[in-house]
Amino acid sequence: MSIFDNKRLTNQTFKLDIERMRRGWYSDKYFENIGQMLTVLAAEGYNYSGTNHNLPNDVSPENIAVGDIEVEMQWFTRRLGSTIVVGVDKSLEMLRHCTGYWEGDQFIDTSDHLEVWAVHDGTVVKSDGNPLNAEPVIKVRGRYRDFALLETPTLGVLTRSSRVATNVYETLMAAGGKPVLFFPARFDMHEVQAADGYAYNIAIQRFNMDFSQQIGSFVSTDAQGDWWGGAGGGTVAHAAIASFMGDTAEAMMQFSRILPAQIPRIALVDFNNDSVRDTLRVLEAMFIKYQELCDRGDQAEAAKYVLYGVRLDTSGALRDVSVEPLGDPALDLGVNPRLVFNVRHGLDSAFESWDIPPAWNDAARQYCRNVKIVVSGGFNPEKTRKFEKLGVPVDIYAVGSWLFNNNGGTVTDFTGDVVRVKVHGEWINMAKVGRKPLDNPNLERVW
């Protein structure tokens, strides 16, 4: 699965569309054209007959069977700085199941003729932006026409998965190790959820390893947990509150009554754009029920009324009622530091106004102060670092579309280059200008 267990995922997990991948359905067309050309040349017995070659002076250009040329190809990312590599195992399964050629309707599998080296998912590679200093994550030697079609899909899964994982890791860094909920499912096609959730989980594990943390992985759909055994979790949507006529407290009371206690009760409190008021209404209603059940001795049922957290999701176009206007959108609108401080203050002091027996005061105080604050809506590392620098009392960040960001410093595009060819039994450097054969001490022989 990764560097964390030293195991690799197989196609039992990925369920590749092998038949169509072998036929180039997922490949840029020019790779199919190249493969067709090389196949015909091999059938014709063609040998290199040009004159403007780049071979060393001591290597003869004669009797080189271009159609069956063996190459050394390497895959690497051009993202500046550090990249958390994910997508290696799926790339390897593409090579394992789709390397070969067609004879009529029969596919001849030649994957056992390849020499393959690869890092594990979760490995970190570094780049200064110069391709001559990159660290390859996969290296393959073999007959080029047998795996030419796989350049497109392997680069695709490496690029996307590594980008998501690295963006998650950078968000965790910005959050100072506070939990980050993975909320981007609604911003892309559902078919990518499993790969994205796996990339997120790899980033969490890498962060935990690097900083001796034990942060959990929190995904929002079951699909996002498919490849690593996770399960989706969730709170209450705005639509649910609308179904209760805008009564957030009543929505949470019914949610708590009906859903199993192991589902964290996190109230979404911005529906009426009065987050402090709705937070206090939810808090009091749930505590009163919790107290009542505890007094009856029904601890199992009481556990269903423990408020785990409140989530602030105020639109960036709105100023919450509790936020005094300062005339600066950055200070007034959306989920801003002042709003979070207001909610935290309201939570911590709420019990002081409750009509409860004196014997319950300490428990009520602890109940209120145990409630966590989750923030969502437009969070990226820059905004998150700002909150952390100001000491804003956020406990959990829920991040969505930014985790897919692929612009400027987050561009994680992978590339694949042929850097050597096998001529007369010897491996000869044959890379385009600006490239060369590279090494990475984390590469290991796969097969």
N, C-alpha and C positions, 0 to 999 in steps of 0.2 A: 504493500500500500504506500510506503513512504520511508524516509529515513528513520521514522519513529518506530517502525517494527521490522524494517529490512525485508519486507515482503512486497511483491508486486501484484496489482490487480490484474485480472484476466478478462477475457471476453465474456465470461459468465456474468460479470458486472456490467460491462459496456454494451453488450448486445448489438454489435456493429451490423450495419446493413452490408454484409460481406459481398453478396452477389453484385450489387450495383457499384460498390466501391471498386471491386475488381475490374469493372467495365468503364471506370472513369467518370461515373455519374457525379462525383463530388470534386472532380479535378478540373483545374483550368485547362481549357481545350488544347493549348499548345503542348502540354505534356503528353496528351494522347497522340497529337500529330508527330511529336518527336519519337515516341515509342513505335508508331507505325512505320516511320522512316527507317529506324534502326532495325526493325524486324525484317523489312524488305531487303535492306543492305546485307543482313546476315544470310538471308535465303539466297541472295545473288552471289555470295562469296566475295563481296566487295572488300578491298583493302584500301587504306588511305592512299590517295593519289595526288594530294595537293603539294604545294611547294612552300607555303608561307607558315610553316608550323613553328611552335614554340618549344620544340624538343631540345634538350642539351646537345651540344656538338658531338658527344660520344654515343648518342643513341640514334640508331638507324630508324628512319621513317618508313621503311619498307615492311611489308607483310604485317601491317597492323589492322586486325579485323575490327573495324569501327562498329559494325552492327552488334558485336558481342563485347564491346569495350567494358572493362571493369573499372569502377571509379571508387574513390573515397569521398564521401559527402559528409558535411558537418552542419549541425543545426545550432544557432545561437541567437540571443536576443540583443537588440540595440538600445534597450532602455538604459538610461544613464543611472549610475549608482548601483544599488543592490536590487536584485529581482528574486522573489520566491518562485522557484520553478515548479510548475504543476502542468500535467498533461503528458508527462513522459510515458507512463504506463499505457495510456490509451494509444499513443503513437506507436509504441512497441507492438501492441496487439494488431494495429493496422498493418505493420510490416510483417508480423507473423502470419496473418491470415490472408493477406492480399498481395504478397510478392509472388510473381510468376507471370505466366503468359497463357494465351488461349490457343488451342488447336481445335478449330471449329467450335463446337459447343462444350468442349472439355477444357477446364482450367488446370494447367500444370503448375503445381505449387513448387516454387524453388526457394522458399524462405530458408531452408536448411543450408543453402549455399552462401548465405550472407554471413559476414562477420559484423557483429553489432556490439557497440559499447554505449552505455547510457548512465546518467546520474539517476538518483531516486527523486521522486516527488518530495518537495520540501527542502531540497538543496538550495543554497543561495549562490548566485553567480554575480559577479561585479563587472561593470563596464565603465570606461572613461569616455565612451562615445566613439572610440576608434576601433573599427572592426578588426584591426590587426592585433588588438589587445583583448579581444573577447574570449569568453570561456564557453566552449561548446557543451551542449547538454546531451546530444546524441551524435554518434559517429557510426557510419555504415560503410562497409566495403562489399561490393558485389556488382553483378552485371547491371548496368544502369537501366536498360530497358525493362527489367523485371520489376523495378520499384519506382520508376519515374512518376507514375500516376499518383504516388502517395505523398509527394511533396506538398501539395495544396492542403489536404486534410490534416496532415501532421503539423504543419506550420499553424494552421487555424486553431487546433485545440491547444497547442502550446502557447500561442499568443493570448487567446482569451483567458484561459485558466490561470496563466502566470500573471496576467494583468489584474484579474479579480483578486488573486491571493495577495499580490503586492500592495494593491490599494487597501485591502483589509488590514494588512500588517501596518501600513503607514497610518491608518486610522487608529489602530490600537496604540501606536506610539504617541499619537497626538492626544489620545484619551488618557494617557498615563497608566495604561493597564486596566482601566475600567471596562466592564463588559460592553461589547458592541453587538447589537442585534442585527441580523442579516435581513434587510427588508427590501431587496430590489426585485423580487419576483414579478411585480406588476409592471416593470419597465422593460421587459423583453419577452420573447417567445417562450412558451412553457416548455418547449423541447430542451432548452438549455439549463433548466433548473438543477438537474442532478449534477452536471459538471460544475456549475457555479457554486452549489452548496458544498461540493467536495473541495473546491479551491478555497472556499472560506474556512472550512475545517482544518485544512492543511496550514493555512496562515495562523489560525488560533494555536495549533500545536507548535508551530515554529516559534511564535511569540512566547509561549509558555516555556519552551526549552531554553530560549535565549535569555529570559529574565526570571527563571525559576518561579513562574506563576502557575496558577491553576484556574485560569479563566475558562468558563464553559462555552460550548458552541450553542448558539441560539438561532435556529432557522425558523422561517415562518410557514414552510410547506413541507409535507412529507417527501415530496420529490427531491428537495434539496438535501435530504438526509439519506437518500437511497443508496449511495455508493459507500457510505461509512457507518450505516446503522443508526443515523439520527432520526428524529421525528419532529414534525412541525409543531410549533407552539404559537399561541396568540392571545390577544386580549379581547377588547370589545370594539367593534367598528362604529363609526359615526352612524351608519345605517341602523344599527341596533338601537341607538339612542333615539333616532327619529321614530322608530317603531314604538317607543314608549313616550311619544309626544314630547320629546326633548327633555324628559326627566332622567337625568344621568343616574341619580341615586337609585331610582326604582329599577332601571335597567341592570345596575350592578347587583341589587338585591336578588333579582330573579336569576341572574347569571350565577350568583353564589349559591343559591338554593338548589339549582338544577345540575350544574356541572361538578365533576369530581373535584375533591379538595386538592389533588395534586396539580391542578391547573392554576398557575399563579393568578391571583385577582389583581389585575392592573386596570384601573379606571381611566378611560379617555375623557379628559375633563374640559376640553375647549369647545364643545359643541355650541354652547351659548355665549362663547367669547367672554366668559366670566370664570376663569379657571380657579381662582381662590374660593369663590362662593360654592361652585360645584364640587370642588375637592372637599370642603368642609361638610357639605350635605352628604356626600358618599361616606366620608369617614365616620360621621356620627351615626348614620343609619346602620352601617355595618358593625360598629363597635357595640351599639346598644343590643343588637341581635347576638353578637358574640358573647357579651356579658350575660345576657339572659340564658343562653344555652350552657355556659360554664356554670352558672348558679344551679342549673338543673342537673349538672353532672354529665351532660352529653358532650364530652370533649370532641368526639369524632365529628359531630355535626357543627360544633363551634368552629372547628378548623376551617370550615367552608366559608367563614365570614372574617377571615384574616385578610386585611387589605395589604397586598404585597407592595403595590406601587400605584402611582398616578402618572399618566403620560400626557405631556404637553405637546400639542401639535398645531399651535396657532398659525394661521396663514400669514405669510410674509406681507400680505396686503392689509392686515388688521392689527389694531392695537387692543390688547386685552383690557377689559374694564379696570383691572387692578393696577394697571401701569399708568402713572401720571405722565401726561404728554410733556415732552421736552422739545418737540419740534424737529427732532432728528430721527429719520426713519430707522437708522441703524440702532438707535437706542429705544425706540418706541414700538416698532412693529415686530410681528412674528414671535418666535420663541427667543426672547432676549434675556440677558442676565438678570435684569430687574424682575422680570416675571418669575423666574425660577426662585430668586430670593424671597419674593412675596409668598409663593406657594410653600416654600420650606418653613417660613415663619408661621404661616397659617397652620401647617401640619403640627409643628412642634408645640404650639400653644393652644391648640383646639380644645384639649381636655379641660382646660381651666374654666370653660363656660358650660360644661356639661353638668346635668343634674344627676350625679351618680353618688353612691355611698362612699364615704371617706375611705373605706377599706379598699376601694377599687382605684384610688387615685394613682398609686405607683404603677399599677398594671396599665391604666389608661395612658399615662405619660409614655410608658415604653411602647405601647401599641402604636401611638401616634408617631413617635420618633423612629420606629422601625420601618415606616412606610418610605419606600424609595421613590425617587423622581427619575422618570424616563423622559428624554427629550427626543423629538424627531422633527423632520421638516427642514431640508436644506443644509444638513450638516455635512461638512467636509473637513479635512484636517485643519485647514486654516481657521474655520469657525470653532472647531473643537479645541484647538490650542488656545484660542482667545478665552474661551470659557474656563479652561483649566488654569490659565495664567491669572485670571481674575478670582479664582477660588470659588466659582459658581457651584452651588451644592447639587450637582448632577451626579446621579449614581450609575446610570446606564444611558448609552447613546444608541439610538436606533437610526441606522444609516441605510439609504436606499440607492438612488440612481448614481450617486458619486462613485460607488464601488465599481461601476462599469466605465468610469471615465477613461478616455483614451485620447488625451490632448496634452500637448506640451510635455511636461515631465512625467506624465503617466503613460505615454506611448510605449508599448511593450512589444512591438512588432518583432516576430522572429523571422529569420531568413535561413535558407539552406543553400549551401555552395558546394559544388564539386571542387576539390582542391588537389586531388591527385588522380592519375590514371595509371593503369597497369599496362606496361609496354614490355614485351619480350620477357615477362616474368618479373619485372622490376617495377616498384612503385615510383612514379615520376611526378614531381610537383607540377600541377597544371591548374592554377587558380587564376581567375580574372584579376586585373590590376586592382589593388586595394584589398586583396584577400590573400590568405596563406593558410597552410595547415596549422591548426591550433591544438593545444592540449588543455586538459582539465584534470587535476589529480583525483577528482571525485568520479570520473568516468570508470565504470567497471564493465568487464566483459559479460554480456547477457547471453548470447549464444553464437 
